[in-house]
Structures are given as structure tokens and as C-alpha cells.
């Protein structure tokens, strides 16, 4: 037994000895393979560590370059944010800061630029001057970001809110101000002699009839304050624009004694049409849709909108960098019916406007959704002289002479102001004396109320072609070339007083025989001659011009409708919350042409005159009261005016915005 066990042990020992010879090489093989794998892994990690560090550094450098662009825009907002000259800086119009910063790039952690916890940036503009006209209003900046030895560059175009003076015509609303309608058509009673109604209507109603009008209120006229194409929602007008609610406000009256078939009513159109004979030779911008009429019956030609030469390439002078207004208005526009107004649609602001009219045109647009400001308070800080109370200003040579309530208590220097680079600030209304002429200096007249023009307001170089120009086609900012801008918080008004052809004006400002709203279009022949001139029975001819080409208006109807002359205003005209308008625009005979050499910038489109109806399509003229507008654009943005209202862009205090950013480059 013991022997057998010993033999078994010997056999197991021998077997174990054979296995031991196999395991050792196996273990060595496995160990070798593990070592090879580990070495390979370590080699891969080592090979990838450098690109990983580079990738992380590039991402940080990219973020730093982006931060540099934001920092540069912030510096532009801080250094180029006002349109008036406080320290010889004209803001967005050739702001001098980019040039002064060119020698010392904007570097993170210095010159007021924020520092970064990791990485850094350095930013410079590639066009530190000339960006206003020769580079589409853009400043091109190069931002270099660095981190861990890695560098990334970004190129960005930055644009400022445009200067209002860049445009020849600018409005927030292409409609009559609801406040103006309410004031022009108040509650009133008009006593009309029966003979007039008998002639007009073929009815006998006695010796006198009285028409009682309820008048318009701001509430009833509020539809005129809506943007025409805005049907998508406007809380102030119940979510409906003028195109959906009707571009008019109907006023109804009561005739006493009543006459069968006679229902007095006046259809007040919210819009004032651009008509034949008007000329706009610069860029046009409006939030609203322009109302364009062909004017004379049978004529398919509307007002003339000239297309400025576009800047680009080697064309850098006498050009406009923004896209020009459409020229289609100056040609035939069939199938638009003769004398039938049609609309242009504004650029897609507050949504895309729509129109069923096949002749819709696009007006001037901006890179920003810009509007006029609703305050002139910032002008007080740069005013040469300030006045309280209604003030009269007369210009002669290089002196502004002040009188009226605002002159009380003023120093001698502010009663006879030597115009250099001057701002006159009036808390109240301003009256500009007739035939004022400025021969030297730059003058800004600012009013917290209305500015009333009593006649010509000119400079020594009244004709635009006579103004000295710099290489960008703008009046020179040096030398003695004078320039004027009128900035009214409310309205700029052309004075036009009237008397009555019979009797005197009532307390509400109406004359007897005013049969407005009593006759229909079919009866127009009773008050208008077949050639389109007005008969003495026409409502407008119950009022006589107190001044102007024709007084009184009791002469022949032809002479009443053929006014020549008019007045000339050489200035940039701002009516920030109101409009440019003529007093008694629809009363009396025609006054001729209002020629504006400069630009017109208003919240609403004010009535300057009234084109009257025609009895048939065979008429050869369309009579009018008040003025027709001739606008000759003069770009005054580099003329050196001390105060020009800054347009309000997407963000009021941050007028600069990034237009585009390039891809990365190392």
C-alpha cells in the first residue's frame, strides 16, 4: 500500500514537472504582449498630447478674438455715440476714434479694454478713415486672439446707425398726424347762404343753412397713426394698419334745415400723396408705404425719384453708399389707372409687408430699423444760447438777431449772435423772420415746440449746385460755406394766413359759403371748370390768401390756379414728432412751389397743399391750394452743423452693430 502511494506521487510529480516547463514561456509571452500594448498606448497618448494642447489653445484664441470684436464695438459706442460736436468728434459720420486708436491697438487688459482670464486679444481697424462713404458705412476690424502660443484672426464689418442727413427724405409715418387732423377739423358750425346751395344742388332751402360738424378727435383719427401695411398687430390701433382698416377717417355732419338726399360728410384721407411735379433726388427712407399719385389726369407719370450713383470700386465721390430708391416712379406704370394712386411697400420692418398691387416698389432701407428721436433735450448741452418763451429769429449776414419773449433777460451776445458753429435752443415756439439769409457759419435752431417759417430762409449759396463740395460730394466742412438745420420737437410750419371772401372767420376758423362735404363727386362740375380750374363757388375760394401771389382770391379762376414763385428754404428740416406742413393748406389760391434745398425728416407726412378734384378726365390741369414741394437734396452730414438729432436704432445707447464676421484664420 505504501509502495503504491509512493508510485502515484512519483507520477504526479513528474506530470507537474512537465506542466511547469510550459507555463513559464506562456507567462513570459503574456507579459511581453502587455508591455508592447502599454508602450503602444503611451506612444499614442504622447503623439496626441501636442494637437490636443493646440486645439485647446485655438479654441481659447478664437474666443479671445470674438471677445476682442465685442470690446471694439463697446469702445465705438463709448467714443462715437453722438452726432453733435462736443470735442470735434462727429460720431458715426467719420468718427475720429478709430484713427486715434490705430497707433495703439485695442489690447485686452489695457486702454480700458477688459482683460481675459485665459488668452488675450488685439484689435485694429483696417480703414480708420473714409469709412463713411467709401466703405458702405462699415468699419472693417481685424481681431487677433492668442492663447498658449496659438493665434486666431477674425475679420468683422461693423456699421453705425446712419446719420439722418444721409437721406433726402425720411419719415416714420406716411400719413397725416392724427393730432393735426383733430385740430384742423374741430367741432364747428358753418352758416351757408341758401343761394350757394341753390346754385350747387338745385334746391331752395331758404335764406341760410347751417352745417354742424361734430369734428374729429384724436381718438377717431388714430387710424392715421398706423403704419399702412401693418395688419399683423398694432396695439395702439387695435391690431390693424391703415391698409386693413381703410386709409381714411369719415366725418359726418348735420344740415339744418334738412334737405332730402343731402347727407354732409367729409372723407379725410390719412395719406398725403407724392404727386407729379415733385422731385426727390436723394435716398428716401420710410417705415411706412409711400402714397404715390400720378397727379394730372391722364398722366401716368408720378413724382421724380432720381437714383444716385452708387459708391463702389473707384467711384468714391458724388455717390451714395446705401442702395438707392427705386426709379420706377418716374416712368409710366400701366396698368395703374390715370390719376389712381398706388403704393410702394417699405422694406421688411416689423414683418414683411404685402400688397396686391403689381406696381409695388421698394423704398430706401437701412441696415438698422431706425426712427427719429422723440426728444431734443440733448441739444441743450451744446447750445450756444438758450431761450425760454416764444422767440423770433432773423438772420442777416453772419448774425442771428433775437426778439420776442425769449429775448427777455438775455445778454447782448445772445441777442445778436455771431454765427460760427452755433446752436440756438428755445423752450417754446420759434418764428423765423421772412427773407432771412445766412452768409457765414453753421446754425442749428432747436425748438421744443413748433418752428414757423414766414418766408424765404436761405444761405449765401442757395442753389445746391453752387455749394462747394468735398471729394464725397458733400458741402465742405471748412471755409465759409454756411449751413442751417431746423429741429422742431413738434412741427415745422409754413405760415399762411387767410381771410374770408365774404364776412369774417368764425371762432373755429371757418368762412361762410364753405360747402366742403355738401357736394358729391358727381357735382364737382358745379365748383370746378371743365379744364380743372376752380370756380368762385369752390370751398377753397371762400378763403383769400392774406399774402402770396394772389390776393384777394376773387379774380378769375385761371389766375387763382396758376401761381408762380413761392418760397425757398435752404436747410435740413426736422419735425421729430410732427410734420412739415402749411397753415391753411387747403384754403385759398395756390401759392406756388416750396423749394427745399437740403432734406426733410419728419415723423408724419404733413400736408403742404391740396390738389383738388377734376370734373372729368378731359381736364388738363389739377388745381391746388397751398404749395407744391420741390426737394433738392443737399447732403449736409459733413457740413459741420453742431447739432443733428441722432436716429434711434435697434438700441438707443449702442448705435454700432456687427454686420458680418469672417471665418477663422491663423
ABEGO torsion letter per residue (X at the ends): XAAAAAAAAAAAAAAAAAAAAAAAAAAAAAAAAAAAAAAAAAAAAAAAAAAAAAAAAAAAAAAAAAAAAAAAAAAAAAABABABBABGBAEABGBAAAAAAAABBBBBGBGGBBBBABEBBBBBBABABGAAAAAGGBBBBBBBBBBGGBBBBBBBBBBBBBBAAABABBBABBBBBAAAAAAABBBBBBBBBAAAAAAAAGBBAEABBBBBBAEBBAAAAAAAABBAABAAEBAAAGGBBAAAAEABBBBBBBBOBBBBGBBBBBBBBABBBBBBGBBBABBBBBABBBBBBAEBBGBABBBBBBBBBBBEEABABGBBABBBBBAAAABBAOABBBGBBBBBBBBBBGEBBBBABAABBBBBBBABBBBBBABAAAAAAABABBBBEBBBBBBBEABBBBBEAAABGBBAAAABBBBBBBBBBBBEBBBBBBGBBBABEBBBBBBABBBBBAEBBBBABABAAABBBBAAGBBBABEABBBBBBBBABBBBBBBBBBBABEBBBAAGBBBGBABGABBAAAAAAABBAAGBBBAABAAAABBBABEABOBAABBAAAAAABBEEBBBBBBBBBAABBBBBBGAABEBBAEBBBBBEBBBBABBBBABBBBBBABAABABBBBBEBBBBBBBBBAAAAGBABBBBBBBABAABABBBABBBBBBX
